[in-house]
Amino acid sequence: MSKLGHCSRSQAAELIRAGRVRLNGSVRRDPETAVRLERDHIVVDGLAIDPPKKIYLMMNKPRGLVTTASDEKGRDTIYSVLEKTGASLPWIAPVGRLDKASEGLLLLTNDSEWGARIASPHSHLHKTYHVQIGGLADEQLLAALAPGGKSENGEVLRAVQSRMLRSGTKNCWLEIILDEGKNRQIRRMLAALGVEVLRLVRVAIGPLQLGKLAKGACRALANEEKRLIDGTIWHAAAPPKRQVPSGTARAADQAQATKG
């Protein structure tokens, strides 16, 4: 049901357990029941679920919102931004997360397979952040981020690249690029170095740039943007070309020439 864009996985489980979902005409109360999307017929409260048009959005997430559908603590979520647009949208889910205190580029979609490819650690998709810290960075700090270090639970945290953007008298802005998305990774990396994060803004995911999208605004990806990020993922997932030793290649060429 979540893959069809009807609702979240947790909401689907509640509907199923409540007996409000029929699969091929029969009520099923087990959320783990296997479904063949291309063949099976799902009805919720008497209405059939049809695959909706695929939607791909980018949002400039404001600070203070939780990246979830509902929050047990009653905090505002990213869906409050979507509600303000007034657009009639099917259920869409965030691709990955930004924590409550973080801002910037967040992707949302009802294409769960696409979202999984974007979020997969195997894609090594670069994510670029602008980070304001409570102090002045030096070369030693920047150098310490690249090889990374171990967190309190032994997890290795590292940055692909880091550089100074601009500096004031008491704080500065850094650009930090990651190719993985571990929980609160940048905050934990800098905390381990004794550095306080004042603001954290994600400005790019792969080739997708936040650009001038206003804070709290949301828009559809342009066709070219979708093609660009799909191409980036495809290249990351493609198996490396097999390298043939030069001596082996020459021997093969000679054998072919002899046959000719």
Legacy VTK file of the C-alpha trace (Angstrom):
# vtk DataFile Version 3.0
C-alpha trace
ASCII
DATASET POLYDATA
POINTS 260 float
0.000 0.000 0.000
2.879 2.354 0.686
4.465 1.413 -2.653
1.211 2.340 -4.373
1.359 5.744 -2.707
-1.769 5.273 -0.576
-0.231 5.791 2.862
2.823 5.098 5.001
3.814 1.566 6.038
2.694 2.136 9.634
-0.659 3.541 8.528
-1.134 0.585 6.156
-0.494 -1.838 9.001
-3.172 -0.124 11.133
-5.721 -0.258 8.304
-5.029 -3.943 7.656
-5.268 -4.962 11.306
-8.555 -3.042 11.569
-10.027 -5.196 8.783
-10.477 -2.245 6.423
-8.407 -3.773 3.608
-9.478 -6.453 1.144
-7.012 -8.359 -1.007
-8.615 -9.979 -4.058
-12.005 -9.761 -2.351
-10.996 -11.154 1.061
-10.266 -9.271 4.268
-6.664 -9.767 5.348
-5.498 -8.755 8.819
-1.823 -9.657 8.496
0.298 -6.686 7.302
3.002 -9.150 6.200
0.741 -10.829 3.622
2.602 -11.077 0.311
1.167 -8.999 -2.543
1.897 -9.057 -6.285
1.365 -5.444 -7.305
1.025 -6.261 -10.995
-1.739 -8.854 -10.409
-3.463 -8.426 -7.049
-6.445 -6.159 -6.362
-6.403 -4.066 -3.162
-9.463 -2.273 -1.790
-9.486 0.051 1.246
-12.827 1.030 2.760
-14.551 -0.074 -0.442
-12.308 1.969 -2.756
-9.776 0.325 -5.062
-6.157 1.487 -4.876
-4.805 2.279 -8.312
-1.154 3.104 -8.948
-0.909 6.918 -8.964
1.259 9.006 -11.246
4.855 9.049 -10.035
5.755 12.261 -8.237
9.246 13.580 -7.493
9.531 16.693 -5.318
12.233 18.724 -3.658
11.607 20.709 -0.480
13.626 23.333 1.331
12.994 21.932 4.799
12.829 24.583 7.519
14.517 24.077 10.846
12.246 22.712 13.571
10.256 20.198 11.521
10.465 16.439 11.991
10.997 14.259 8.908
8.177 11.825 9.569
4.476 11.387 8.861
3.396 11.689 12.479
5.207 12.356 15.704
4.390 10.798 19.060
5.524 14.010 20.778
3.151 16.168 18.746
5.910 18.087 16.965
5.310 19.701 13.570
6.349 17.529 10.619
7.431 18.192 7.039
3.869 17.405 5.937
2.754 20.757 7.337
4.745 22.316 4.477
2.877 20.214 1.911
-0.484 21.118 3.445
0.256 24.822 3.006
0.727 24.362 -0.745
-2.920 23.338 -1.091
-1.959 20.828 -3.776
-3.873 17.553 -4.045
-1.143 14.950 -3.738
-1.103 11.184 -3.195
0.843 9.872 -0.244
4.521 10.768 -0.668
7.414 9.824 1.568
10.726 11.522 2.310
13.874 10.063 0.771
16.180 9.735 3.769
15.959 12.205 6.618
17.066 15.549 7.952
16.896 15.832 11.732
14.722 18.437 13.426
17.496 21.011 13.772
18.733 20.613 10.183
17.550 22.484 7.097
17.712 22.338 3.340
17.217 19.960 0.454
14.869 17.048 1.082
13.453 14.812 -1.650
9.956 13.321 -1.483
8.306 10.767 -3.757
5.640 8.093 -4.072
8.083 5.984 -6.106
9.428 3.813 -3.291
11.906 1.938 -5.499
13.432 5.194 -6.734
13.621 6.511 -3.184
15.369 3.336 -2.040
17.987 3.708 -4.797
18.647 7.320 -3.828
18.983 6.471 -0.125
20.977 3.269 -0.607
24.498 3.424 0.861
25.659 1.463 -2.189
24.943 4.446 -4.449
27.579 6.559 -2.612
25.623 9.590 -3.785
27.377 12.737 -2.615
25.398 14.961 -0.271
26.698 18.490 0.256
26.136 20.472 3.462
26.916 24.014 4.539
27.668 23.973 8.250
28.061 26.920 10.610
30.214 26.088 13.613
30.754 27.902 16.900
34.419 28.661 16.404
37.067 29.210 13.772
38.258 26.239 11.736
41.897 25.601 10.936
43.626 23.202 8.563
43.977 20.660 11.350
40.202 20.510 11.864
39.484 20.198 8.137
42.119 17.487 7.771
40.625 15.522 10.684
37.233 15.228 8.974
38.454 13.373 5.877
39.953 10.222 7.419
37.193 10.346 9.986
37.131 8.738 13.388
35.149 6.347 15.523
31.995 7.403 17.311
31.131 6.476 20.890
29.757 3.109 19.675
32.707 2.330 17.402
31.062 3.432 14.142
33.479 5.016 11.650
32.371 8.486 10.526
34.152 10.379 7.777
33.702 13.091 5.165
34.579 12.815 1.490
35.647 16.453 1.404
35.607 19.544 3.609
36.623 23.163 3.037
36.200 26.612 4.489
33.446 28.731 2.930
33.665 31.944 4.927
34.760 33.075 8.345
33.766 35.708 10.865
35.446 36.663 14.092
33.785 34.032 16.299
32.319 31.448 13.934
32.621 30.198 10.374
30.893 28.219 7.636
32.245 24.952 6.267
31.250 22.896 3.251
31.196 19.196 4.069
30.476 16.447 1.528
29.374 12.948 2.571
28.803 9.816 0.507
26.823 8.056 3.230
23.915 9.040 5.424
24.447 7.871 8.970
22.276 9.300 11.728
23.333 12.856 12.709
26.687 12.112 11.087
28.104 15.626 10.730
26.988 16.685 14.210
28.580 13.566 15.718
31.805 13.999 13.735
32.230 17.595 14.850
31.155 16.866 18.430
33.935 14.269 18.620
36.353 17.063 17.711
34.891 19.385 20.347
33.114 21.599 17.792
29.569 22.937 18.194
27.237 23.004 15.172
25.130 26.185 15.011
23.373 25.560 11.681
23.382 22.702 9.197
21.926 23.131 5.703
21.921 20.456 2.989
22.437 22.257 -0.318
22.828 19.373 -2.790
22.116 15.679 -3.321
24.281 14.402 -6.146
23.701 16.793 -9.076
20.498 18.236 -7.561
21.013 21.729 -6.145
18.789 23.455 -3.589
19.437 26.680 -5.468
17.099 29.573 -4.731
14.149 27.490 -3.533
12.643 29.478 -0.667
12.664 28.074 2.846
9.482 26.090 3.407
8.806 25.861 -0.339
8.375 22.714 -2.402
8.499 22.059 -6.163
8.546 19.195 -8.669
11.860 18.050 -10.094
12.375 19.159 -13.672
12.706 16.349 -16.220
16.385 17.164 -16.716
17.017 17.076 -12.952
15.386 13.636 -12.755
17.509 12.375 -15.665
20.682 13.745 -14.089
20.229 12.041 -10.739
19.048 8.800 -12.362
22.206 8.806 -14.487
24.358 9.405 -11.418
22.760 6.468 -9.587
23.091 4.199 -12.639
26.814 4.904 -12.967
27.333 4.304 -9.243
25.538 0.951 -9.405
27.216 -0.248 -12.615
29.816 -2.979 -12.005
33.413 -1.885 -12.644
34.887 -2.871 -15.971
37.115 -5.912 -15.786
40.739 -4.965 -16.309
42.606 -7.359 -18.591
46.371 -7.539 -17.909
48.343 -6.173 -20.840
50.286 -9.407 -21.258
47.072 -11.428 -21.436
45.611 -9.015 -23.967
48.689 -9.264 -26.188
48.621 -13.077 -26.012
44.950 -13.076 -27.020
45.678 -10.757 -29.950
48.514 -12.985 -31.119
46.329 -16.094 -30.898
43.616 -14.365 -32.917
46.157 -13.320 -35.549
47.451 -16.910 -35.794
43.896 -18.185 -36.341
43.409 -15.644 -39.104
LINES 1 261
260 0 1 2 3 4 5 6 7 8 9 10 11 12 13 14 15 16 17 18 19 20 21 22 23 24 25 26 27 28 29 30 31 32 33 34 35 36 37 38 39 40 41 42 43 44 45 46 47 48 49 50 51 52 53 54 55 56 57 58 59 60 61 62 63 64 65 66 67 68 69 70 71 72 73 74 75 76 77 78 79 80 81 82 83 84 85 86 87 88 89 90 91 92 93 94 95 96 97 98 99 100 101 102 103 104 105 106 107 108 109 110 111 112 113 114 115 116 117 118 119 120 121 122 123 124 125 126 127 128 129 130 131 132 133 134 135 136 137 138 139 140 141 142 143 144 145 146 147 148 149 150 151 152 153 154 155 156 157 158 159 160 161 162 163 164 165 166 167 168 169 170 171 172 173 174 175 176 177 178 179 180 181 182 183 184 185 186 187 188 189 190 191 192 193 194 195 196 197 198 199 200 201 202 203 204 205 206 207 208 209 210 211 212 213 214 215 216 217 218 219 220 221 222 223 224 225 226 227 228 229 230 231 232 233 234 235 236 237 238 239 240 241 242 243 244 245 246 247 248 249 250 251 252 253 254 255 256 257 258 259
